[in-house]
């Protein structure tokens, strides 16, 4: 009987060990499957994160390129405006320096002599107060004598340098003021400047 008990105990031990080994194998298999699933999930998440990061980098680069391109265009527009403004100032200064009372007298003399206006027509010349004062001081008498025309000088606040002349007592006029001449010269020079800036 002792042997039967011993044999029974051994059998129970073997069955318990086999059951425990089976349970342990099941737990191990389950753990491996779960670990595999977790590893696959982690890999997918890592790949998604890498892909998202790559997409963000591409978008950021495109945005930076667009920003740089816009900044370049803005800089060029500002530069063109500055250069045009500077050109206009240089032209205005050049015109102002050229339109001295002596040069105005020469231009008026040529313009009035070359005009086909009747002697009885009033010629009206509008110019700055300073230039009107300078011309009245001797140039006007000389101009009237040389051209044999009726000439009237009108000081004008709107004319900085140069003059506006009318051969029909103010009904129509020709503008040779600093502003008009600077605009005319600028209109001629700006396309050439544009070509230079674009090149």
C-alpha positions as CSV (number, residue, x, y, z in Angstrom):
1,X,0.0,0.0,0.0
2,X,2.8,2.3,0.7
3,X,4.0,1.7,-2.9
4,X,0.5,2.5,-4.2
5,X,0.6,5.7,-2.4
6,X,4.1,6.4,-3.6
7,X,3.1,5.6,-7.1
8,X,0.0,7.7,-6.8
9,X,2.0,10.6,-5.5
10,X,4.4,10.3,-8.4
11,X,1.6,10.2,-10.9
12,X,0.0,13.3,-9.3
13,X,3.4,15.0,-9.4
14,X,4.0,14.1,-13.0
15,X,0.4,15.2,-14.0
16,X,0.9,18.4,-12.0
17,X,4.2,19.1,-13.6
18,X,2.8,18.3,-17.0
19,X,-0.2,20.6,-16.4
20,X,2.1,23.3,-15.0
21,X,4.4,22.9,-18.0
22,X,1.5,23.1,-20.4
23,X,0.1,26.2,-18.6
24,X,3.6,27.8,-18.6
25,X,3.9,27.0,-22.4
26,X,0.5,28.6,-23.0
27,X,1.4,31.7,-21.0
28,X,4.8,31.9,-22.8
29,X,3.1,31.6,-26.2
30,X,0.5,34.2,-25.2
31,X,3.3,36.5,-24.0
32,X,5.3,36.0,-27.2
33,X,2.1,36.7,-29.3
34,X,1.4,39.9,-27.2
35,X,5.1,40.9,-27.5
36,X,5.0,40.4,-31.2
37,X,1.8,42.4,-31.5
38,X,3.2,45.2,-29.3
39,X,6.4,45.2,-31.4
40,X,4.5,45.4,-34.7
41,X,2.3,48.2,-33.3
42,X,5.4,50.0,-32.0
43,X,7.1,49.6,-35.5
44,X,4.0,50.9,-37.2
45,X,3.8,53.9,-34.8
46,X,7.5,54.6,-35.4
47,X,7.1,54.4,-39.2
48,X,4.0,56.7,-39.0
49,X,6.0,59.2,-36.8
50,X,8.9,59.1,-39.3
51,X,6.6,59.6,-42.3
52,X,4.8,62.4,-40.5
53,X,8.1,64.0,-39.6
54,X,9.3,63.7,-43.3
55,X,6.0,65.3,-44.5
56,X,6.4,68.1,-42.0
57,X,10.0,68.7,-43.1
58,X,8.9,68.8,-46.8
59,X,6.1,71.2,-45.9
60,X,8.4,73.4,-43.9
61,X,11.0,73.5,-46.7
62,X,8.3,74.4,-49.2
63,X,7.0,77.1,-46.9
64,X,10.5,78.4,-46.4
65,X,11.1,78.5,-50.1
66,X,7.8,80.3,-50.7
67,X,8.7,82.8,-47.9
68,X,12.1,83.4,-49.3
69,X,10.7,83.8,-52.8
70,X,8.1,86.3,-51.5
71,X,10.8,88.2,-49.5
72,X,12.9,88.3,-52.6
73,X,10.1,89.7,-54.7
74,X,9.2,92.2,-52.0
75,X,12.9,93.3,-51.8
76,X,13.1,93.8,-55.6
77,X,9.8,95.8,-55.6
78,X,11.1,98.0,-52.8
79,X,14.5,98.4,-54.5
80,X,12.8,99.3,-57.8
81,X,10.6,101.9,-56.0
82,X,13.7,103.3,-54.2
83,X,15.7,103.4,-57.4
84,X,12.8,105.1,-59.3
85,X,12.4,107.6,-56.5
86,X,16.1,108.3,-56.4
87,X,16.2,108.6,-60.2
88,X,13.3,111.1,-60.0
89,X,15.1,113.2,-57.4
90,X,18.3,113.2,-59.5
91,X,16.4,114.2,-62.6
92,X,14.6,117.0,-60.7
93,X,17.8,118.2,-59.2
94,X,19.5,118.2,-62.6
95,X,16.6,120.0,-64.2
96,X,16.5,122.6,-61.4
97,X,20.2,123.2,-61.7
98,X,19.9,123.6,-65.5
99,X,16.9,126.0,-65.4
100,X,18.8,129.1,-64.3
101,X,17.5,132.5,-65.3
102,X,20.1,132.7,-68.0
103,X,19.1,129.4,-69.5
104,X,15.4,130.2,-69.1
105,X,16.1,133.4,-71.1
106,X,17.9,131.5,-73.9
107,X,15.0,128.9,-74.1
108,X,12.3,131.6,-74.0
109,X,14.2,133.6,-76.6
110,X,14.4,130.6,-79.0
111,X,10.8,129.5,-78.3
112,X,9.3,133.0,-78.8
113,X,11.4,133.7,-81.9
114,X,10.5,130.3,-83.4
115,X,6.8,130.7,-82.7
116,X,4.4,131.8,-85.5
117,X,2.3,134.0,-83.2
118,X,0.9,137.4,-84.3
119,X,2.7,140.3,-82.9
120,X,-0.5,141.5,-81.2
121,X,-0.9,138.3,-79.2
122,X,0.0,138.4,-75.6
123,X,2.6,136.0,-74.5
124,X,2.2,135.0,-70.8
125,X,5.0,133.3,-69.0
126,X,4.4,131.8,-65.5
127,X,7.4,131.1,-63.4
128,X,8.6,131.1,-59.8
129,X,8.8,134.4,-58.0
130,X,12.6,134.3,-57.9
131,X,13.0,133.6,-61.6
132,X,10.3,136.2,-62.4
133,X,12.3,138.7,-60.3
134,X,15.6,137.8,-62.1
135,X,14.0,138.0,-65.6
136,X,12.4,141.4,-64.8
137,X,15.8,142.8,-63.8
138,X,17.0,143.1,-67.4
139,X,16.3,139.9,-69.3
140,X,12.6,140.8,-69.9
141,X,13.5,144.1,-71.7
142,X,16.1,142.3,-73.8
143,X,13.6,139.5,-74.6
144,X,10.9,142.0,-75.6
145,X,13.5,143.9,-77.8
146,X,14.8,140.8,-79.5
147,X,11.5,139.1,-80.1
148,X,9.4,142.3,-80.7
149,X,6.4,140.6,-78.9
150,X,4.2,141.6,-75.9
151,X,5.4,139.5,-73.0
152,X,3.9,139.3,-69.5
153,X,5.6,137.6,-66.6
154,X,3.3,136.0,-63.9
155,X,4.9,134.8,-60.7
156,X,3.4,131.4,-59.8
157,X,3.5,129.4,-56.6
158,X,2.9,126.2,-58.5
159,X,6.1,126.5,-60.6
160,X,9.3,125.7,-58.7
161,X,11.8,126.0,-61.5
162,X,11.3,126.4,-65.3
163,X,8.3,128.0,-66.8
164,X,4.8,127.6,-68.4
165,X,4.3,129.6,-71.5
166,X,1.1,130.6,-73.3
167,X,1.1,132.3,-76.7
168,X,-2.6,133.1,-76.6
169,X,-3.0,135.1,-73.4
170,X,-3.5,131.9,-71.2
171,X,-6.0,130.0,-73.3
172,X,-3.5,127.2,-74.0
173,X,-0.1,126.6,-72.6
174,X,3.1,124.6,-72.9
175,X,4.6,123.3,-69.6
176,X,8.4,123.5,-69.3
177,X,8.3,123.5,-65.5
178,X,10.8,121.4,-63.5
179,X,8.0,118.9,-62.6
180,X,6.8,118.4,-66.2
181,X,10.4,118.2,-67.6
182,X,11.4,115.7,-64.8
183,X,8.3,113.5,-65.6
184,X,9.1,113.6,-69.3
185,X,12.8,112.7,-68.8
186,X,11.8,110.0,-66.2
187,X,9.3,108.5,-68.7
188,X,12.1,108.2,-71.2
189,X,14.7,106.8,-68.7
190,X,12.5,104.5,-66.6
191,X,12.1,101.8,-69.3
192,X,15.9,101.7,-69.7
193,X,16.3,101.5,-65.9
194,X,13.7,98.7,-65.8
195,X,15.7,96.8,-68.4
196,X,18.9,97.3,-66.3
197,X,17.2,96.1,-63.1
198,X,15.6,93.1,-64.8
199,X,18.9,92.1,-66.3
